[in-house]
Amino acid sequence: MRLIASSNDLGYDRIIVIPAKHFGRAVDRNLARRRAKEIFRLYGGRVQEGCPAEGRGHDLVLVLYPGKVSDFPMLESGFTKLLDRVYRR
C-alpha cells in the first residue's frame, strides 16, 4: 500500500483508491476500494482535526498492491498510519 499526498486549496480532503495492475478479480478490487474509502470516511476527519495546517485540504492517492491487503483490520491499521504521516507534515 502506498499513499501519495498533495496539498490543495479546497479546504477539504479528496481521495482516490487505485488497485495496482493485476490486483485480482473485479470483485476483489471493488471490495478493497470500498474498504479503503470507508476507513477514510471514519478516520479522515478525526485525523484532520489535529492537523496544524487547518483550512488546507489534501488530495490523496492510495495505491493498493495485490497480496498486501488481505483483511479489513490490516488495511485499517496500515491506512491510518499513512494518514497520520501525511497530516503531521
Helices and strands as residue ranges (DSSP letters): E 2-8, E 14-19, H 26-49, E 57-64, H 72-87
